Amino acid sequence: MHSQTSSYAGSQTMNEEFSVSLLAIDDDPDSLDLIRDTLAQDGLEIITAVAPQQGLELILRLHPQIVLLDLRMPQMNGIELLERIIEADPGTDVILITAHQSIESAVEAIQKGAFDYLTKPLSLERLRGLVGKLVADARDRHRALQLDRQLLDAYQYEGMIGRSPLLLEVFARIRRVAPHFRTALITGSTGTGKELVARALHRRSPVAAGPFAVCNCSAVVETLFESELFGYVKGAFTGATQDKIGLFEYAQGGTLLLDEIGDMPLAMQAKLLRVLESREIQRVGSPATRKVDVRIVAATNQDLRAMVTEKQFREDLYYRLSMVEISLPLLADRKEDLPLLERYFVERFAAQYGKPIRGLTRRAQVILARYSWPGNVRELENVLGNACMMLQGNMIDVYDLPEHLRNSPPKETAPNATEPLLSLEELDRHHAVQVLARVEGNKVRAAEVLGISRATLYRLLGNGGSRQQK
Amino acid sequence: MGETKKILIAEDDPASRELLREILDALGYEVIAACDGVEALQKIVAAQPDLVLLDIQMPILDGFAVLRQIRQDTRFATLPVMALTAYAMKEDREKALRAGFNAHISKPVNVAALRTQIEHYLSTKMSAS
């Protein structure tokens, strides 16, 4: 607290740049004087009101960034007023001060949009610290708005946004793979950004200047697959009135994305494998082979390994493709990226719809943070796109979000009672092995993730390191 | 012996949360998990845990804010609450203890130390009540 206050008192030259205003609502004029004295500092404009109604009017007129609500009224009135303030300006940070404290009322206040909840007797030092933090936040936000472009650029890689370890791992893998790969497999649930990764692989490859072609395997009629990929010659079949090149030839010297590779018919899989091995194609109806120099990226949201077991996907093709595999994390596993993604999409849609949208209210962010996001980033994009399109005001609030998000309970994963009980040492090892698998056997990275030294990791893995995992 | 003790863990990182759950499960505790500060507060009231482990860096409400709300409520003023931080920094430890956490555990969790701390606070709590 001390360091925050002092560092912020030291930045006094900021007041020219950006002034923050604070409204204190208190029915006791003496308290207002005390608050004024306690919080007085450069760059902070303090406004006061002794009555709720007067306070609301000031909020509507002046839009203070911070509101201190200190009412010796029955507590529900404080909550009611809080709701009206948030309604009037959802971007306001409200600190609620009451005489009665219970966790339930604090939760209620925070869910209704309060930034924090303090009880009397008030610690002035705490209040000063809290306001200091909010002032610093308000300045950061102001600066961030100006620097938005730069900030986003810093955490953006080929159209993918984030700085979570899981996503940084993906970026690093793209960087390593892109210069050398001939074939690559991208796996990930729907909406995780498989096509973005494919495009990134292409753009970061030596053939970036060459063409990038996409074949959505789930959209091609089985009988047309061959001519789609390899082309045909005039007279090959009824309607083939002239020669036509296929996607392989189109992508010559570039990259071909085979999206939804799991939907490719088995017969076609055999032909694809032959092309990958020989680097030659035959147009339908022609005996002549043609050399193709094309990098292949296959993408799927299906479990190809399971499909191999069920004989729905060729094992040889699977191994050929999965030599280089990039698997994309679920949004639920990288929720720390939500604020960046929210900012990115809101900025984009605000520009698209020509609206002065500033962002999301705290309680709307709470709801987004709690949702499980089965549709991943694409679902987030849709939710924010709809909200921005329908929005009347300038902040996205709870009611601008779809109902199923608002009503979704926090996800609780049930402990599995049927699993055998392990000793703690076994648990450590079990976890280490799982982490190691997630980072594709990279022990340096695994040790980093686990926060232990490599020596400790080796010791942990010990003789059990290569043990079969259940 | 008495009934199984309940421990609430609040941790936003799913992998760490599940690891903690497994560890505490294996130690024989009933585990209640929360992913953010608000959920932690709600579950503390609903489930009345015997001990709480709070990650310091959480979305919505961080560990310090959650602790403050717990300590402000007279019903939970003596509930043992431990801070979990990702960095084994001395300042973090001191900051956590100054803020009113009973103990500080650094991640990655040293299971033996965690166990000792938990047992210590659960037994003091029992003898106090």
Interface residues (C-beta under 8 A of the other chain):
Chain A: Q101 S102 I103 E104 A106 V107 I110 Q111 D116 Y117 T119 A332 D333 K335 E336 L338 R362 Q365 V366 A369 R370 P410 K411 E412 T413 P415 L421 L422 S423 L424 L427 D428 H431 V435 L450 G451 I452
Chain B: D12 P14 A15 E18 L19 R21 E22 I23 D25 A26 L27 V31 A33 A34 C35 D36 V38 E39 L41 Q42 I44 V45 P59 I60 L61 A65 Q69 I70 Q72 D73 T74 R75 F76 A86 K107 P108 V111 A112 R115
